[in-house]
Amino acid sequence: MTDDRLRMTPGPTEVPTAVRERMAEPTPNPDVEPEFFAFYRDLTEKLEAIYGDDDIVILGGEGILGLEAAVASLVEPGDRVLCIANGLYGEGFADFVEMADGEAVVCDAAWREPIDLEQVESHLADGEFDVATMVHCETPTGVLNDLEPALELCDDYDVVSVVDAVSSLGGTPVPTDLIDICLGASQKCFSATPGLTVASVSDRAWEKIESFETPSLYTDLEPWRDAADEEWFPYTHLSANLYGLDAAIDLLLEEGLETVFERHENAATRCRERADDLGLALYPDDATASPTVTALEVEGRAEDLQRELADEHDVVLATGLGDLEDDVLRVGHMGHNARVDRVERTMDALAAVLD
């Protein structure tokens, strides 16, 4: 079946043919066949090329599972957590903290601005925190945060760091060497199907995780530390999804990380050049805009433009979220879709609709 629709959304992204074909292959039983555990270990080793040397775990669940699992595994009742936020997902970490009976202190900044480093340092200096959470790329606004200074401050105060890098990992450099738990997902820059969370976990994070009993199974990271080596998983793993992720990582590594990052930068630059030609302003400042997603201000027209683009030009974009639902239109140039020719088709369609 031919599908000519172009889905330039900031996740889920288009899944390449090689990934879809790999998912259709027969898979070993993930509960009882040793071949599956060998495959899983090989996949985590491939992910180390993107993440670095920390332990890698892959959970059966969409990226939000990773955010909840990281907090549930690290935060015990009474723990103080600094939620560093300048967007929807940064603020949302506080909800997970409260679910774990922790104390969430939100250090927030305006959604189109970078995180407030002075405020972060002030909070860390004035209060004892066990964990800090933050977001690398705020997908709803297209803001890419420079996290290294905040992560270095967390390290200075011996605070365990959790980073949502779901919409940046594999599309732009992430300072994984400074992060205790770095969260990604299959359906963003990796261009695999939704359904898997990927995470790196440092020794400091494991020490904190193992210091108390988590009243959960599905969101507890502790069993995953030795699961692959001991050849058992806490639940039946998503074997076809893992095969698809493996194929997607192969494509990424064959192309080379630096080339992939350059491809994302080129796509983002062209998208913003075309937007400027159309008189559309970026929602964030250009200096903080992510190479994986462009958010454009359209002042109450987002839903109408989204519908016309899909109906008249077979191009699917995303609107904003929350208060920005009808004021922001988002172009996802991430993963397989981070290509200038796809951006050109998208912006040609947007030009026609605006005209």
Residue pairs with C-beta under 8 A, 6 or more apart in sequence:
4 314
5 310
5 314
5 315
5 316
6 314
6 315
6 316
6 342
6 345
6 346
7 13
7 14
7 316
7 337
8 315
8 316
8 317
8 331
8 332
8 333
8 337
8 342
8 343
8 346
9 316
9 317
9 318
9 330
9 332
10 139
10 142
10 167
10 188
10 292
10 293
10 318
10 330
10 331
10 332
10 334
11 139
11 166
11 167
11 185
11 187
11 188
11 332
11 334
12 187
12 188
12 193
12 194
13 187
13 188
13 189
13 191
13 332
13 334
13 335
13 336
13 337
14 191
14 335
14 336
14 337
15 191
15 192
15 193
15 244
15 248
15 336
16 191
16 247
16 248
16 251
16 336
18 247
18 250
18 251
19 191
19 192
19 193
19 244
19 247
19 248
19 251
20 244
21 247
22 243
22 244
22 246
22 247
23 193
23 240
23 241
23 243
23 244
23 247
24 240
25 243
27 36
27 239
27 240
27 242
27 243
28 35
28 36
28 39
28 239
29 36
29 239
30 36
30 40
30 233
30 236
30 237
30 239
30 242
31 232
31 233
31 236
34 231
36 237
36 239
37 228
37 231
39 242
39 246
40 58
40 228
40 237
40 242
41 228
41 229
42 246
43 58
43 242
43 245
43 246
43 249
44 56
44 57
44 58
44 228
45 56
46 246
46 249
46 250
46 253
47 56
47 58
47 198
47 249
48 56
49 253
49 257
50 169
50 170
50 249
50 252
50 257
51 169
51 176
51 182
51 198
51 200
52 176
52 177
52 200
54 176
54 182
54 200
54 201
54 202
54 203
55 200
55 201
55 202
55 206
55 225
56 198
56 199
56 200
56 201
57 198
57 199
57 201
57 221
57 224
57 225
57 227
58 196
58 197
58 198
58 199
58 237
58 242
58 245
59 65
59 66
59 69
59 196
59 197
59 198
59 199
59 224
60 195
60 196
60 235
60 236
60 237
60 238
60 241
61 195
61 196
61 197
61 218
62 185
62 187
62 194
62 195
62 196
62 197
63 166
63 183
63 184
63 185
63 186
63 187
63 188
63 197
65 197
65 218
65 219
66 164
66 166
66 183
66 184
66 185
66 197
66 198
66 199
67 89
67 92
67 93
67 96
67 162
67 164
67 183
68 96
68 99
68 219
69 197
69 199
69 218
69 219
69 220
69 221
70 133
70 162
70 181
70 183
70 199
70 221
71 81
71 93
71 96
71 97
71 99
71 100
71 102
71 131
71 133
71 162
72 96
72 99
72 100
72 214
72 216
72 219
72 220
73 209
73 214
73 219
73 220
73 221
73 222
74 130
74 131
74 160
74 162
74 181
74 205
74 208
74 209
75 81
75 97
75 100
75 101
75 102
75 130
75 131
76 100
76 101
76 102
76 211
76 212
77 100
77 101
77 102
78 101
78 102
78 103
79 100
79 102
79 103
79 130
79 131
80 102
80 103
80 105
80 127
80 128
80 129
80 130
80 131
81 93
81 94
81 97
81 102
81 103
81 104
81 105
81 129
81 130
81 131
81 132
81 133
82 105
82 107
82 120
82 123
82 124
82 129
82 131
82 132
82 133
82 159
83 90
83 91
83 93
83 94
83 97
83 104
83 105
83 106
83 107
83 132
83 133
83 134
84 90
84 107
84 115
84 120
84 132
84 133
84 134
84 150
85 91
85 93
85 94
85 106
85 107
85 108
85 109
85 115
85 134
85 135
86 108
86 109
86 110
86 111
86 113
86 114
86 115
86 116
86 135
86 138
86 143
86 145
87 111
87 135
87 138
87 140
87 141
87 143
88 111
88 138
88 140
88 141
88 321
88 322
89 135
89 138
89 139
89 140
89 164
90 108
90 115
90 133
90 134
90 135
90 138
90 164
91 106
91 108
93 104
93 133
93 135
93 162
93 164
94 104
94 106
97 103
97 104
97 133
98 104
102 130
102 131
105 123
105 127
105 129
107 115
107 116
107 119
107 120
107 123
108 116
109 115
109 116
109 119
111 138
111 140
111 141
111 143
111 324
112 141
112 143
112 283
112 284
112 285
112 288
113 143
113 284
113 285
113 288
114 143
114 145
114 146
114 288
115 134
115 145
115 147
115 150
117 149
117 150
117 153
120 150
120 153
121 153
123 129
124 132
124 153
124 154
124 156
124 157
124 159
125 157
129 157
129 159
130 159
130 160
130 208
131 159
131 160
131 161
131 162
131 208
132 150
132 154
132 159
132 160
132 161
132 162
133 161
133 162
133 163
133 164
134 145
134 147
134 150
134 161
134 162
134 163
134 164
135 145
135 163
135 164
136 144
136 145
136 147
136 163
136 164
136 165
136 167
136 168
136 169
136 174
137 143
137 144
137 145
137 165
137 166
137 167
137 168
137 172
137 290
137 292
137 293
138 145
139 166
139 167
139 293
139 330
140 295
140 320
140 321
140 322
140 324
140 328
140 330
141 283
141 284
141 295
141 320
141 324
141 328
142 282
142 283
142 284
142 289
142 290
142 293
142 294
142 295
142 330
143 284
143 288
143 289
143 290
144 168
144 172
144 288
144 289
144 290
144 291
144 292
145 288
147 163
147 175
147 178
147 179
148 175
148 178
151 161
151 163
151 175
151 178
151 179
152 178
154 160
154 161
155 161
155 178
160 180
160 181
160 204
160 205
160 208
161 178
161 179
161 180
161 181
162 179
162 180
162 181
162 183
163 174
163 179
163 181
163 182
163 183
164 183
165 174
165 176
165 179
165 182
165 183
165 184
166 183
166 184
166 185
166 188
167 188
167 189
167 290
167 292
167 293
167 334
168 174
168 189
168 290
168 292
169 182
169 184
169 188
169 189
169 190
169 198
170 184
170 188
170 189
170 190
170 252
170 260
170 335
171 188
171 189
171 260
171 261
171 264
171 291
171 292
171 334
171 335
171 338
172 261
172 264
172 265
172 290
172 291
172 292
173 261
174 182
176 182
176 200
179 200
179 202
180 201
180 202
180 204
180 205
181 199
181 200
181 201
181 202
181 205
182 199
182 200
183 197
183 198
183 199
184 190
184 197
184 198
184 199
185 194
185 196
185 197
185 198
186 192
186 193
186 194
186 195
186 196
186 197
186 198
186 241
186 244
186 245
186 248
187 193
187 194
187 195
188 292
188 334
188 335
189 264
189 292
189 334
189 335
189 338
190 245
190 248
190 249
190 252
190 335
191 248
191 251
191 335
191 336
191 337
192 241
192 244
192 245
192 247
192 248
193 241
193 244
195 238
195 241
196 238
196 241
196 242
196 245
198 245
199 221
201 209
201 221
201 225
206 225
209 221
209 222
209 225
210 222
210 225
214 220
214 222
217 234
217 235
218 234
218 235
220 234
223 234
224 234
227 233
227 234
252 260
255 263
260 338
261 291
263 338
263 339
264 291
264 292
264 333
264 334
264 338
265 291
266 340
267 291
267 333
267 337
267 338
267 339
267 340
267 342
267 343
268 289
268 290
268 291
268 292
268 294
268 333
268 338
270 340
270 343
270 344
270 347
271 294
271 331
271 333
271 343
271 346
271 347
272 282
272 286
272 289
272 294
274 343
274 344
274 347
274 350
274 351
275 281
275 282
275 294
275 296
275 347
277 351
278 347
278 350
278 351
278 354
280 296
280 297
280 298
281 296
281 297
282 289
282 294
282 295
282 296
282 297
283 295
283 296
283 297
283 320
283 324
283 328
284 295
289 295
291 333
291 338
292 332
292 333
292 334
292 338
293 330
293 331
293 332
293 333
293 334
294 330
294 331
294 333
295 320
295 324
295 328
295 329
295 330
296 328
296 329
296 330
296 331
297 327
297 328
298 305
298 327
298 328
298 329
299 327
300 326
300 327
301 326
301 329
302 319
302 320
302 325
302 326
302 327
302 328
302 329
303 319
303 325
303 326
305 317
305 329
305 350
305 353
305 354
306 316
306 317
306 318
306 319
306 329
308 353
309 315
309 316
309 317
309 349
309 350
309 353
310 316
312 349
312 352
312 353
313 349
313 352
313 353
315 345
315 346
315 349
315 350
317 329
317 330
317 331
317 332
317 346
317 350
318 329
318 330
318 332
319 325
319 326
319 328
319 329
319 330
320 326
320 327
320 328
320 329
320 330
329 350
331 343
331 346
331 347
333 339
333 342
333 343
